[in-house]
Amino acid sequence: MSERMTPKTPKIVVMGVSGCGKSLTGARLAQEIGVPFFDADDYHSRANVEKMAAGIPLTDEDRLGWLDDLAKLIRREEGGLVLACSALKRVYRERLQGGSPETRFVYLKGDFETIWARHSSRTDHYFNGHAMLESQFHLLEEPGPGENAVAVDVSGTPEQVIRHCLVGLGYDRPL
C-alpha cells in the first residue's frame, strides 16, 4: 500500500441490507487495512434482537439508542475501525457520521433475489424472514452525492468484493 493512499485513521462503515455480506466483507476489509472490526449486530439491545428474531422489523425509535452507541464507538476508535452496520437510511448514516465526520461508507449493493438466496442458506442469524428483507429493501435509501460513500456490487466473489472496496476507498494494494 502506498503511503499516499493510506488513511491515517480509517473509519469505515460497511452498509447494506441484511445478507449482503457486511460482516464477511467488513472483517476482511479491516484485516486488509489493519484496523479493528466491529459488527453493529453485537450492539443491539436484547429487546431489538428478540423483535427481529420474531420477524418484526425494527422502527426508527428502536434504532436510536443503538445508532448513538455506534456513533460513540466510531468516535472512540482513534486508530480507525471498520463497522458492519445496515445504515439503511440517510438519517441513520448522518447519526453515525456525527460521531466522526471523516467516516466513509461502503454500500454493498445487490438485488433482492441475490440477497434472498444468501439469506435462505443462513442458519446462524437472528434475522428472520422474507418480509423482513422486503422491509429493509423498502427502507433502503441508497447513498447519494455528498455522503462520502462508495457503492460495491456484491454479485462477485468475496475476493472481488473486497478488491472493489479497497479500490473504491483509495487503497492501491491488491489482495
N, C-alpha and C positions, 0 to 999 in steps of 0.2 A: 504494500500500500504506500503510495507516495505521501510524504508529509503534507504536501499542499492539499491533498484530498481527505485528510483525516480530521474530522471534527474533534476538538479538544474534549468536549463533554457531550457526546451524542445522546439526545433524549428522543427516543423514537417510540411512537405508538403504532403497533401493527393492528389494523382495524378491519372490520367487515362483519358480515352475518355469521352466525354460528355454523361451524362446519367448513368454513373457507380455508382453514389452515393456520389460523392466528398463532396457536400455541407452538406448533411444529416450526413454522416459519420464524416466529419470534425467538424461540430458543436457539435455533441455528444461526439466525442473524446476530444475536447477542454474542454467541461464541465466536463468530467470524470477526466482529469488531472489538471484542474484548471488554464487554460490559456485562453487568448482571442482567438476568432475565426475570421478569415478574409476570404472572398471569392474573389478570383482573378478576377472574372467576374465584380465586382464592380469597378475595376481599369482600365477597357478597355476605350479607347478613344471613343468619340461619333462616329467617323468615323469607328472604328472597329465594334462597335455594329451594326451600320447601314449596314455594309458589311455582317456581319453574318446573320442579320435579312433578308437580301435579298437572302440568300442561297449561298453566295460567301465565300469560305474558306479563312482564313487569310494566308498571306505569312509570311516568316521569317522576312522580313522587317517590316511588320505590327506589329509584336510582340516585336521588340527590345525595344522600349521605355517602353512598358508595363512590360516586364521582368525586366528591370532596376528599375522601380518603385517598383516592388515586392521585388527585392533584397534589396532595401533601407528599405522597411517595415520590412523584416526579420532581417536586421542588427539593426534597431532602437528598436525593441521589446526586451529589455534586459531581461525581465521576462519570455520570451518564448511566443510561439504562435502556432496555427495550422492554416495553409493556405490551402484552397482548390484551386488547380491550375492544369490545364491539364498537363503541363510539359511533353509533348509528346516525345520530342527528348532529347537525352543526352546533346546536346549543350545548350538546354534551362535549364536543371537541373544544369549544370555547371554554367550557368549565375546566376541562383537563389542562388546556394550554394556559389558563390563567395562573396556574401554579408555576409555569416556566415558559415564557413566550417563545423561546427558541425551539420548542418541541416540534418535531417533524412527524408527519403521519404517513404510513404506508397502507394504502387501501387495497386489500386483497379482493379483487373483483371477479365474480363468477356468476353464471346464470343459475336460475332456480334448479333446473334438472341436475346440473353437475353437483351442486351443493347438497341436494336431497339424496343423491346417490351415495355421497360420502356419509351423510347422516345415517342412512339406512344400515350401514355396516358398523356403526359405533355401538359399543355395549357398555362403555365405561364413563358415561357422561350423564349428568342430571337433566340436560336439555331434553325435553320430551315432546315429540310430535310434529307432524306436518303443519298443523295450524300455527304452531309457534314459529316455525321457519317462515311461513307465509306472512305472519305478523312482522317479523324482522325485515323482510323484503319490503313490506308496505311502509314501515317506519324509516327505512334507509334513505338518507339524504346524501347522495354521493358528494364527496368533497369538491368544492368549486374553487375558482380563482381566489387567491389571497389566503388560502387555508394551509399553505406550506405542506402540501400533500403530493404524494406520488401514487399513481394507480398501477397495480401489477395484476395481470391476468393470471388466474390460478389454474388454468387448464393444462399447464405443462407439468413436468416432473417437479418434485420438491427442489431438486438442484437448480432447475431452470428458474423457478420462482425466486429462490434465494439470489441467484445471479442477477435477475432483473431488479430485485430490491437494492442490492449493492450498487448497481449502475445508477438506478434512479436517485439514490441518496448521495451520489458523487464519489463513491469508493471505486477505485480502479483496479483492485486486486481480484483476480478470478478465484473461484473456489479451489 
